[in-house]
């Protein structure tokens, strides 16, 4: 894989957890290390993390990522740049250009849709869009609003996240996780996400009270951290005492074992702040499917693209607890159907969601290569793969 000398200017990078952080990391680490420079915010544990990397990382306090850019571009002979999250870091695009970067790619996620729905931020992104040679979007669901907001200001290309199907796979032993959290031998439902309101964990906990009436030994495990953590813990204690565990963040080594300990995965995401905050895709949903779990997903932004409704899981309206509760009942009442959905999800993720394919697409964009035959708007999978629905057993 060949790329020009490339600057990755990102506000989302490990060891900070999060979906965009995973997206940035999984793509960046597959690019040629000797042609890469990353500029990212300072974070706890960053020095130890960066020391093990084969490419240099420059850390900045806060989000002053543009500081000293011209010097860095000259020293590292940078030719191209990638801004992995356009909201809000597209605002730096003119500064990146002014520093001497000749080709610039930006990536959009769910947050940008919210920006396009508010006049001030819509105007701001529209103003800087012309600084990019291409902006990437996650899926067909997120494309129409981008086209409407940006017009012909820049080229739009599909570049989605993916899943490591070797790391997340069926057959791992989740017994230690069940023991660690005293989950017992009953059914376990897992959710993995940043703990913010649009992820819908509050509705999941409210739905859980109804689930317990039929399945008193069922347990709900919520993995992640964020501003809602304390509130969700208190809500779980009030609504379903002893039946809801909010773990906080877990290690990378342990995360696949949490999926292995579960029977069903749920991410009941919903639009928040009157549609200003929406889901981009849902990488943890893909991890769950790769692990062989049936998934329940709320409808928001690009989230419908993270499953095949009725085949790998169930898509629900998660603006209230009723539909998530009904979906949980359906899967817990029919373990055979749940296992079949999990197996279909495993096949789907292996066939369709490849980090290597996505990295190759990013490399082509950085080089300025022509788009492939599936067109620059890429409506057929994370890179160029065809839709898989017809091949699900």
Secondary structure per residue as TSV (DSSP state, phi and psi in degrees):
chain	resnum	aa	ss	phi	psi
A	1	X	-	360.0	122.8
A	2	X	-	-112.4	135.7
A	3	X	-	-140.1	156.6
A	4	X	-	-67.5	167.3
A	5	X	S	-62.4	123.6
A	6	X	E	-124.9	134.7
A	7	X	E	-97.1	126.5
A	8	X	E	-104.1	109.6
A	9	X	E	-104.4	105.4
A	10	X	-	-137.5	140.5
A	11	X	S	-93.5	3.6
A	12	X	-	-133.4	102.3
A	13	X	-	-153.9	142.8
A	14	X	T	-58.1	154.6
A	15	X	T	-83.0	4.6
A	16	X	S	-62.4	131.7
A	17	X	-	-80.9	161.6
A	18	X	S	143.1	161.4
A	19	X	H	-66.7	-45.2
A	20	X	H	-67.8	-33.5
A	21	X	H	-60.8	-43.8
A	22	X	H	-63.1	-45.6
A	23	X	H	-55.2	-49.0
A	24	X	H	-63.7	-47.1
A	25	X	H	-64.6	-48.2
A	26	X	H	-64.2	-32.5
A	27	X	H	-79.8	-45.3
A	28	X	H	-61.5	-41.0
A	29	X	T	-70.5	-12.0
A	30	X	T	-95.3	-6.3
A	31	X	S	-83.7	157.1
A	32	X	-	-58.3	118.8
A	33	X	G	-63.8	-32.3
A	34	X	G	-76.3	-1.4
A	35	X	G	-122.6	21.9
A	36	X	E	-125.7	139.4
A	37	X	E	-134.6	128.2
A	38	X	E	-110.7	132.0
A	39	X	E	-114.8	121.6
A	40	X	E	-145.4	163.9
A	41	X	E	-69.9	153.7
A	42	X	-	-65.6	148.5
A	43	X	-	-155.3	153.3
A	44	X	T	-57.4	130.1
A	45	X	T	81.2	4.5
A	46	X	H	-66.3	-38.3
A	47	X	H	-60.6	-44.5
A	48	X	H	-67.0	-40.4
A	49	X	H	-63.5	-48.5
A	50	X	H	-64.5	-32.9
A	51	X	H	-62.0	-24.2
A	52	X	T	-92.6	0.0
A	53	X	-	-88.9	150.6
A	54	X	S	-85.7	-0.6
A	55	X	S	-128.7	155.4
A	56	X	E	-75.7	144.5
A	57	X	E	-126.6	126.4
A	58	X	E	-103.3	122.4
A	59	X	E	-99.7	137.9
A	60	X	E	-121.1	147.5
A	61	X	S	-71.7	136.5
A	62	X	T	60.3	-140.3
A	63	X	T	-113.6	31.3
A	64	X	-	-83.0	55.9
A	65	X	T	-71.3	-19.7
A	66	X	T	-81.9	-8.0
A	67	X	T	-65.6	126.4
A	68	X	T	71.9	21.0
A	69	X	H	-62.8	-44.1
A	70	X	H	-59.5	-40.4
A	71	X	H	-66.6	-42.9
A	72	X	H	-65.0	-41.4
A	73	X	H	-62.4	-42.3
A	74	X	H	-68.8	-45.1
A	75	X	H	-63.4	-39.6
A	76	X	T	-97.6	6.0
A	77	X	T	52.0	49.8
A	78	X	-	-72.7	134.7
A	79	X	-	-113.5	-32.0
A	80	X	E	-130.4	162.3
A	81	X	E	-141.6	152.8
A	82	X	E	-134.2	125.2
A	83	X	E	-107.7	103.9
A	84	X	S	-71.0	-13.8
A	85	X	-	-139.3	106.1
A	86	X	H	-65.6	-31.1
A	87	X	H	-102.4	112.5
A	88	X	H	-103.9	6.7
A	89	X	H	-79.4	-4.4
A	90	X	G	-61.4	-22.9
A	91	X	G	-62.4	-20.8
A	92	X	G	-85.3	-6.7
A	93	X	H	-56.3	-45.5
A	94	X	H	-61.9	-32.5
A	95	X	H	-70.6	-36.4
A	96	X	H	-64.6	-43.5
A	97	X	H	-61.3	-45.2
A	98	X	H	-64.0	-25.2
A	99	X	T	-76.7	-8.5
A	100	X	T	113.2	5.1
A	101	X	-	-76.4	125.0
A	102	X	-	-88.0	-26.6
A	103	X	E	-131.9	133.1
A	104	X	E	-136.5	128.3
A	105	X	E	-115.6	139.2
A	106	X	E	-125.1	152.9
A	107	X	E	-120.9	139.3
A	108	X	-	-110.0	154.6
A	109	X	-	-134.0	-153.6
A	110	X	H	-70.1	-34.1
A	111	X	H	-59.7	-34.7
A	112	X	H	-63.1	-31.4
A	113	X	H	-62.0	-39.7
A	114	X	H	-63.0	-40.1
A	115	X	H	-61.7	-38.7
A	116	X	H	-72.6	-15.0
A	117	X	T	-90.9	-4.8
A	118	X	S	-115.1	130.5
A	119	X	H	-57.8	-48.3
A	120	X	H	-61.9	-45.5
A	121	X	H	-74.2	-31.6
A	122	X	H	-59.4	-45.7
A	123	X	H	-65.0	-37.8
A	124	X	H	-64.7	-46.5
A	125	X	H	-67.0	-38.2
A	126	X	H	-61.0	-38.5
A	127	X	H	-66.3	-35.0
A	128	X	H	-96.4	-6.9
A	129	X	G	-58.4	-33.0
A	130	X	G	-67.5	-12.8
A	131	X	G	-77.3	-12.0
A	132	X	-	-99.2	141.6
A	133	X	S	-76.0	-28.9
A	134	X	E	-158.4	146.0
A	135	X	E	-115.3	134.6
A	136	X	E	-99.4	151.6
A	137	X	E	-127.1	163.5
A	138	X	S	-83.0	-37.2
A	139	X	S	-165.3	171.8
A	140	X	H	-59.6	-30.6
A	141	X	H	-67.0	-29.4
A	142	X	H	-92.2	-8.0
A	143	X	H	-73.2	-45.5
A	144	X	H	-56.0	-41.5
A	145	X	H	-67.6	-35.1
A	146	X	H	-63.7	-45.2
A	147	X	H	-61.3	-41.9
A	148	X	H	-66.2	-39.7
A	149	X	H	-77.8	-35.2
A	150	X	H	-99.6	-21.7
A	151	X	T	57.8	-128.1
A	152	X	T	-103.8	25.6
A	153	X	S	-65.9	-32.8
A	154	X	S	-157.2	165.0
A	155	X	E	-77.1	139.8
A	156	X	E	-110.6	130.4
A	157	X	E	-135.2	143.7
A	158	X	E	-83.3	130.7
A	159	X	-	-148.2	103.3
A	160	X	-	-105.6	162.1
A	161	X	-	-71.3	-178.8
A	162	X	-	-152.1	-156.7
A	163	X	-	-148.7	143.3
A	164	X	-	-85.4	99.8
A	165	X	T	-78.6	-5.8
A	166	X	T	-83.2	-38.8
A	167	X	T	-75.3	-43.8
A	168	X	S	-103.0	109.5
A	169	X	-	-154.7	158.2
A	170	X	T	-69.2	162.4
A	171	X	T	95.1	-6.5
A	172	X	-	-74.0	160.0
A	173	X	-	-98.1	111.6
A	174	X	-	-96.5	11.4
A	175	X	H	-61.4	-39.1
A	176	X	H	-63.6	-38.4
A	177	X	H	-65.0	-41.9
A	178	X	H	-61.8	-40.1
A	179	X	H	-68.6	-43.5
A	180	X	H	-56.3	-39.8
A	181	X	T	-106.8	13.1
A	182	X	T	50.8	52.3
A	183	X	-	-85.4	-13.3
A	184	X	T	73.2	-159.7
A	185	X	T	-108.5	3.9
A	186	X	S	-79.1	-180.0
A	187	X	-	-66.9	142.8
A	188	X	E	-120.7	129.8
A	189	X	E	-109.5	131.9
A	190	X	E	-116.2	142.9
A	191	X	E	-133.1	135.0
A	192	X	E	-128.9	119.3
A	193	X	S	-176.2	165.5
A	194	X	-	-65.9	138.1
A	195	X	-	-87.6	80.2
A	196	X	-	-126.4	162.0
A	197	X	G	-60.7	-39.2
A	198	X	G	-67.8	-14.8
A	199	X	G	-74.5	-16.2
A	200	X	-	82.4	17.4
A	201	X	H	-65.8	-27.6
A	202	X	H	-64.2	-41.0
A	203	X	H	-68.7	-34.6
A	204	X	H	-63.5	-42.4
A	205	X	H	-66.6	-39.5
A	206	X	H	-65.0	-37.3
A	207	X	H	-67.1	-28.1
A	208	X	H	-66.0	-32.1
A	209	X	H	-59.9	-36.9
A	210	X	H	-72.2	-38.5
A	211	X	H	-60.1	-41.3
A	212	X	H	-64.7	-24.4
A	213	X	H	-64.3	-30.9
A	214	X	H	-98.5	-29.8
A	215	X	-	-128.3	77.0
A	216	X	T	-64.4	-19.1
A	217	X	T	-95.7	5.4
A	218	X	-	-73.2	150.2
A	219	X	E	-132.8	141.2
A	220	X	E	-109.2	128.4
A	221	X	E	-120.8	124.0
A	222	X	E	-114.4	117.5
A	223	X	E	-106.1	128.5
A	224	X	-	147.8	177.7
A	225	X	-	-139.4	162.3
A	226	X	S	153.3	-178.8
A	227	X	T	-65.7	-17.6
A	228	X	T	-91.3	1.3
A	229	X	H	-59.4	-51.3
A	230	X	H	-63.8	-43.3
A	231	X	H	-62.3	-40.7
A	232	X	H	-67.9	-38.9
A	233	X	H	-61.0	-45.3
A	234	X	H	-65.9	-39.6
A	235	X	H	-63.5	-41.5
A	236	X	H	-63.3	-41.0
A	237	X	H	-64.6	-35.1
A	238	X	H	-78.8	-41.6
A	239	X	H	-83.4	-40.2
A	240	X	S	-144.1	70.8
A	241	X	T	-55.7	128.0
A	242	X	T	80.5	-4.2
A	243	X	T	-112.4	-1.8
A	244	X	E	-126.5	127.8
A	245	X	E	-119.6	121.4
A	246	X	E	-104.2	107.8
A	247	X	E	-80.9	-23.4
A	248	X	E	79.2	-169.7
A	249	X	-	-67.9	149.8
A	250	X	-	-124.7	162.9
A	251	X	-	-71.7	157.1
A	252	X	H	-59.5	-36.9
A	253	X	H	-66.1	-35.7
A	254	X	H	-82.6	-24.7
A	255	X	H	-55.5	-47.3
A	256	X	H	-59.4	-28.2
A	257	X	H	-72.5	-27.7
A	258	X	H	-65.7	-42.1
A	259	X	H	-62.3	-39.5
A	260	X	H	-64.6	-27.1
A	261	X	T	-80.9	-9.2
A	262	X	-	-102.7	163.3
A	263	X	S	-109.2	-28.1
A	264	X	E	-143.7	146.0
A	265	X	E	-113.1	141.6
A	266	X	E	-136.9	130.9
A	267	X	E	-135.5	83.4
A	268	X	-	-81.8	59.9
A	269	X	-	-68.9	156.8
A	270	X	-	-151.2	159.2
A	271	X	-	-64.1	144.2
A	272	X	B	-130.0	159.4
A	273	X	T	52.6	50.4
A	274	X	T	55.8	41.1
A	275	X	T	86.1	3.7
A	276	X	T	-80.8	-18.0
A	277	X	B	-125.2	119.7
A	278	X	-	-135.0	165.6
A	279	X	-	-79.3	139.0
A	280	X	-	-79.6	-54.2
A	281	X	-	-151.6	-66.2
A	282	X	-	116.6	75.5
A	283	X	H	-65.6	-33.1
A	284	X	H	-66.6	-28.1
A	285	X	H	-64.8	-41.0
A	286	X	H	-66.0	-38.4
A	287	X	H	-60.9	-41.3
A	288	X	H	-64.8	-44.7
A	289	X	H	-62.9	-42.4
A	290	X	H	-61.2	-29.1
A	291	X	T	-82.1	-1.9
A	292	X	T	88.6	20.3
A	293	X	-	-99.3	141.9
A	294	X	E	-70.8	148.0
A	295	X	E	-121.7	148.0
A	296	X	E	-119.3	123.6
A	297	X	E	-130.5	134.8
A	298	X	E	-79.5	149.6
A	299	X	-	-82.8	115.2
A	300	X	-	-163.9	124.2
A	301	X	T	55.7	-122.3
A	302	X	T	-92.0	8.7
A	303	X	G	-60.1	-31.7
A	304	X	G	-60.6	-19.6
A	305	X	G	-76.8	-10.8
A	306	X	G	-89.2	5.2
A	307	X	S	-153.5	169.0
A	308	X	-	-110.4	105.5
A	309	X	B	-58.7	127.8
A	310	X	T	86.9	-12.2
A	311	X	T	-113.7	-52.2
A	312	X	T	-102.7	-8.0
A	313	X	E	172.8	-164.7
A	314	X	E	-125.6	130.7
A	315	X	E	-97.0	129.9
A	316	X	E	-132.0	160.8
A	317	X	-	-85.1	110.5
A	318	X	-	-103.7	23.8
A	319	X	S	-71.3	-15.6
A	320	X	S	-140.8	174.6
A	321	X	H	-82.2	-12.0
A	322	X	H	-66.5	-50.5
A	323	X	H	-67.2	-42.6
A	324	X	H	-57.6	-40.2
A	325	X	H	-63.5	-44.0
A	326	X	H	-62.3	-42.6
A	327	X	H	-63.8	-40.3
A	328	X	H	-62.6	-43.9
A	329	X	H	-59.9	-43.4
A	330	X	H	-61.6	-42.0
A	331	X	H	-78.5	-39.1
A	332	X	H	-70.1	-29.1
A	333	X	H	-77.5	-17.6
A	334	X	-	-132.1	76.1
A	335	X	H	-58.4	-31.4
A	336	X	H	-64.4	-44.6
A	337	X	H	-65.2	-40.4
A	338	X	H	-60.7	-43.7
A	339	X	H	-65.0	-37.7
A	340	X	H	-64.8	-39.8
A	341	X	H	-64.1	-42.3
A	342	X	H	-61.5	-41.6
A	343	X	H	-65.5	-40.0
A	344	X	H	-64.4	-39.7
A	345	X	H	-63.0	-39.1
A	346	X	H	-61.0	-46.6
A	347	X	H	-63.8	-40.8
A	348	X	H	-63.7	-45.9
A	349	X	H	-66.3	-38.4
A	350	X	H	-64.8	-37.1
A	351	X	H	-80.0	-28.4
A	352	X	H	-116.9	-35.0
A	353	X	-	-109.6	91.2
A	354	X	-	-113.9	121.8
A	355	X	H	-64.5	-38.0
A	356	X	H	-62.3	-41.7
A	357	X	H	-64.7	-40.7
A	358	X	H	-65.8	-39.6
A	359	X	H	-65.6	-38.0
A	360	X	H	-63.5	-37.3
A	361	X	H	-66.9	-43.0
A	362	X	H	-61.5	-43.2
A	363	X	H	-58.8	-41.8
A	364	X	H	-63.2	-39.4
A	365	X	H	-64.7	-41.4
A	366	X	H	-64.8	-33.8
A	367	X	H	-75.4	-23.1
A	368	X	T	86.8	21.8
A	369	X	-	-68.2	155.3
A	370	X	-	-66.7	147.5
A	371	X	-	-64.3	156.7
A	372	X	-	-77.7	-177.1
A	373	X	T	-66.5	-16.4
A	374	X	T	-85.0	8.3
A	375	X	T	77.4	157.9
A	376	X	T	-66.4	-19.6
A	377	X	T	-87.8	-5.3
A	378	X	T	41.7	70.7
A	379	X	-	-91.7	14.5
A	380	X	S	-129.2	49.2
A	381	X	S	114.2	176.0
A	382	X	S	-66.7	-27.1
A	383	X	S	-120.3	-88.3
A	384	X	S	-133.7	12.1
A	385	X	-	-71.6	147.2
A	386	X	-	-71.5	160.9
A	387	X	-	-60.1	144.5
A	388	X	-	-105.4	-8.3
A	389	X	G	-50.8	-41.9
A	390	X	G	-69.9	-11.8
A	391	X	G	-103.3	7.8
A	392	X	-	-81.8	131.8
A	393	X	-	-79.8	360.0
